[in-house]
Amino acid sequence: MTDAVTLTIPRGRPYYGVVRLVVGGLALRLDLSYEHLEDLQLALESVLSNDAYAASDEVTIELEIRDSTVEVSVGPVDGSELGSDLERDEAGIGLRRLLDAVVSNVELEEREGGEWVRLEKRLVAGSGAK
């Protein structure tokens, strides 16, 4: 079964709370653990809050549920800036290290209208996912 939610908002911190509410509602519907919810919200916030990744005045967030995986796509993004941060080998907690700790997979992909980042969170059996 595949369910999807698409949300387009103006790019700006005052609107990111709406994204948190939608992700929280989805987590409640799927009976996700608090840890999975926090992981998804942290991954999203890491991409949304960096103004250098902005490619337009609006941002679209797509949440798709596939069996035991939640896929979150964000776009359009500045793929060269985001890709550079993903590839950078930093001594501290860089973007790649943070995202690798909270999601299962991170990919940049080309779509109509620009580049998008796709974040996948696999849900293990017995983790609260239905």
C-alpha positions in Angstrom: 0.0 0.0 0.0 1.2 3.5 -0.8 -0.1 6.7 0.7 1.3 10.2 0.0 0.9 13.7 1.4 2.2 16.7 -0.5 2.6 20.1 1.1 3.9 23.3 -0.6 4.7 26.2 1.7 6.6 29.5 1.4 10.2 29.0 2.2 10.7 30.5 5.7 11.0 29.5 9.3 7.5 30.7 10.3 6.0 28.0 8.0 8.2 25.1 9.1 6.0 24.5 12.1 3.3 23.4 9.6 5.6 20.8 8.3 6.3 19.5 11.8 2.5 19.2 12.4 2.0 17.3 9.2 4.9 14.9 10.0 3.6 14.5 13.6 0.1 13.7 12.3 1.5 11.1 9.9 3.5 9.6 12.7 0.4 9.4 14.9 -1.6 7.8 12.1 1.2 5.2 11.5 1.7 4.7 15.2 5.4 5.5 14.8 7.6 5.6 17.9 8.7 9.0 19.3 12.3 8.2 18.2 11.2 7.7 14.5 9.2 11.0 14.6 12.1 12.9 16.0 14.5 11.4 13.4 12.2 12.5 10.6 11.7 15.9 12.0 15.4 16.5 12.6 16.3 15.3 9.0 13.7 17.6 7.5 14.7 20.6 9.7 18.3 20.1 8.7 17.5 20.5 5.0 14.8 23.2 5.4 16.6 25.5 7.9 19.7 26.0 5.7 18.9 29.0 3.5 21.9 28.1 1.2 19.8 25.1 0.0 16.9 27.4 -1.2 16.3 27.2 -4.9 13.0 29.1 -5.0 10.6 31.1 -2.8 8.5 28.0 -2.1 9.4 24.5 -1.0 7.4 21.3 -1.5 7.5 18.4 0.9 6.3 15.0 -0.2 5.7 12.3 2.4 5.2 8.8 1.0 4.5 5.6 2.9 5.6 2.3 1.4 5.1 -0.8 3.5 8.0 -0.4 6.0 9.5 2.9 4.7 8.6 6.6 5.0 10.1 8.6 2.1 10.3 12.3 2.5 11.2 14.4 -0.6 12.1 18.1 -0.4 12.4 20.4 -3.3 13.4 22.2 -5.2 16.8 22.6 -3.6 20.2 24.0 -4.6 21.7 20.6 -5.4 25.2 21.8 -5.8 25.2 23.4 -2.4 23.4 20.5 -0.7 25.5 17.9 -2.6 28.7 19.7 -1.5 27.6 19.6 2.1 26.7 15.9 1.8 30.1 15.1 0.4 32.2 17.2 2.7 34.2 15.2 5.2 33.9 17.3 8.4 35.6 16.6 11.7 32.4 17.4 13.7 28.8 16.7 12.9 28.3 17.6 9.3 25.1 17.2 7.3 26.0 13.7 6.0 26.9 12.4 9.4 23.7 13.8 10.9 21.4 12.5 8.2 23.1 9.1 8.2 22.4 8.9 11.9 18.6 9.6 11.6 17.5 8.3 8.2 18.3 5.1 6.2 19.1 6.7 2.9 19.7 10.2 1.4 19.7 10.9 -2.3 19.7 13.9 -4.6 17.5 13.5 -7.6 16.7 15.5 -10.7 13.0 16.2 -11.3 11.0 18.6 -13.4 11.6 22.0 -12.0 14.9 21.3 -10.3 16.8 19.1 -7.9 15.2 17.4 -4.8 16.6 15.6 -1.8 14.9 12.3 -0.9 15.2 11.0 2.7 14.2 7.4 3.5 13.4 6.1 7.0 13.0 2.4 7.2 10.7 1.2 10.0 11.7 -2.1 11.7 9.0 -4.6 12.6 7.9 -4.0 16.1 9.0 -0.4 16.2 5.5 0.9 16.5 4.8 1.0 12.8 1.6 -0.6 11.6 
